């Protein structure tokens, strides 16, 4: 499995992302949020820091369409991550193309990274049941893609 980084501004220049795959968003929150409503999950306090969200795109438009949507800030919420996007800066995206569903495998790997925690149980995992797809750290995790590839 090859995992590669994509800067958010480069999505439209990468036609090979019009395929299925799994992705990791690195997002940054500069100010804490109190009692943010996230769909049916409830209200949550979020600390300033770095957030990592694992997702996949196996529908029409593939990764390109899904990642373009994640770049938008003002949109009607559909997924849990849509409730956070107006407040978090999208720093970087890591992508693995292919038909294999890697979400739970990546979440399992990220759960072993020192300093990463799941701030909201079941976030983004309503269709997978693997504990939650959102992770938090006070500092950015260096070389995070190595955790995805190694597991």
Secondary structure, DSSP 4 states (H G I P E B T S, - for coil): ---EEE-GGGGGG-GGGSS-EEEEEEEEESS-EEEEEEGGGEEEEE-SEEEEEEEEE-STTHHHHHHHHHH-SSS---SHHHHHHTTSEEEEEEEEESSS--HHHHHHHHTTSTT-B-SSTTTT-TTT-SS-SEEEESS--TTHHHHHHT-
